[in-house]
Amino acid sequence: MTSFTPARTLTWIPRGLALGVLAFVIFGPLTNLGLWAVAEKWYFPHTLPLQYGFSFWERVFAPRSNAMASLATSVTIALLTVAACLAVSVPAGYALARLRLPWRGVILLAFLLPQAFPSVAVYINVARIFYTLGLNGTVAGVVLVHTVHGLVFSVWITAAAFGAVDRSLEEAARDMGAGPLRSFFGITLPLAAPGVMASSIFVFLESLDEFTGTYFVGVPDISTLPLLMFNASMGGNFQIAAITALILLVPSVGFMLVIERFLKADVLAKVGH
Amino acid sequence: MAELHVENLTVAYGGSRVLNGVSLHVRPGEFVALLGSSGCGKTTLLRAVSGFVPVDGGRIAIAGRDVTRAPPERRDTAMVFQSYALWPHMTTAQNIGYGLKLRRWPRQRIAERVAEMLRLLKLDGLADRNVTQLSGGQRQRVALGRALAINPDILLLDEPLSNLDARIRLELRHEIRALQQRLGITAVHVTHDREEAMVMADRIVILNAGSIAQIGTPEEIYRRPASAFVASFLGADNVVPLQATRTERTLEIAAGPDHGAVSLPLGNAGAQVELIGSGPVAAHFRTESVRLATAGQAPADALVLRGHITQTAYPGGRWRYGVAVGGTVFLVDDDERRMVGDAVAIVIPPSALHCFPLRREAAGTA
């Protein structure tokens, strides 16, 4: 028995307004981005672009353009960062999940530490140290910075993924005659693979999007997509910035959908434990 | 088929002793059940034999070879886990064939052996099924097949039936036993289920607090429990304190507040008495091995306890009564329908009595 009293109808007005504001906050900038990506001519005081087209897209996607080179650099750095993170997080995650380590909580927390300090302050000092080591402006230097940043996801999620693999499954393999390495690569790793995969995707996306560290350590020799975007928008080249942003958006959204499939509840429940 | 020697085995976890010098010899082809309540060390003993628990002292030998310090993969044992421990990323056939693959069998022979195991365990047609799609009973069969496929020296069963439905459990019990006898494989089975151990095993090892309380055939431990603990654990948990004197052929029981004096025969058909001379004893008897008589009609050749009925239940077959004698309530089965409040006598034939010298703790342990 629903009855439409005026009072009840009135309560919908603030809710509707709140939802409207929320939608504007989320979709407003995205709409602006979308418009800029296809605008040929757009200047004050006009509310909408004066002319639409794809000529800037041609410039961005030209084979020898800065954008393509930056994209290649970005993807290379991201892949190397994933490899570096995995090299640390697979053994570390397994140890954290299986061995009775003293100071387990402290070790887990230590990986969170790089996130705890103001990043600009940290990266200025990192850049200074890298400069003396000759790592400034090299891919290796940027990969190192991204790896330290990515390790927290990588180690925490990987440890959770290994923790979610029932120990008796490993024991069964050992019992059947498999050595420790064989049972790890034959049983444990395949079963933890979805979680390890998800952590790699996180690291990949973080590296792809990372700006501050790349800026302090990499500029001017290394140009990644976020740096290109920054330079473009600083130079008033909003079309290039918008198109670059859209390019960055594609893997983010795509992988987020994949991660949702990979990260099962039993793994998520063990993150940080 | 191989024998297992466990000598004076000691295992401790973080300072506390879980096994206290356990010695056990399992003969080739024998089925031995380790029986005990949780925390008694039975699973630890099994895991020490399979190599998952480091040993502090003593020796383990399988088929004459000392494996005390060998890692699990260097012991020719195969374990069936309580949780099945099947690998969810493999099919039924891959699970069963894994041990053979590790042994570098050619693919053709593995396929034949897996097919043989599937037939043996009535899993035909499930070879390519993912193990996560199988029922509990089927999963445990696959786990058994995986263990048997490698034809191990010793088959270890770690409460393999405790996660299954009652009906499937009974079915698998007999299947495992029949298979073990047919293949002549040496098996060690851990369980907390008394009936399961009695039905399946050639010999039963009763563990209590990390030590062996008794080893014997099912009949031996049932009819002649070695201690008050074993008697209680095997169902003789009605305990009445008596004053008794043991003579050469008889047990003389002095009259008490609820029973008269009686002289009972000893020996195989008579009472079991672990007493020398005279003194207080704890007399254990089973709910199902005694009967009730209407007050005043009790026979003279049995121990008779006078009391009245406080509770009735019908578990099927016979009636079960709670009978208060003095301050204690005993559970007794009887054929006749009786009422709460009826004055009755519990008739305990000599063969149903297991008497142990009464010390401070003897009556309480169960």
Interface residues (C-beta under 8 A of the other chain):
Chain A: D166 S168 L169 E171 A172 A173 R174 D175 M176 G177 A178 G179 P180 R182 G186 I187 P190 L191
Chain B: S50 G51 F52 P71 P72 E73 T77 A78 M79 F81 S83 A85 L86 W87 P88 H89 Y98 G99 L102 R103 R146 I150
